[in-house]
Amino acid sequence: PEKVAKAVPDMQAMPIEAFLDRWENEIS
């Protein structure tokens, strides 16, 4: 899936905490 291919580089480019923090902001 394209979304997975885009998410993997994001996780490698930033700290996992920052990734999760942004993810939570997008949900709420």
Secondary structure, DSSP 8 states (H G I E B T S, - for coil): -HHHHHHHHHHHHS-HHHHHHHHHHHH-
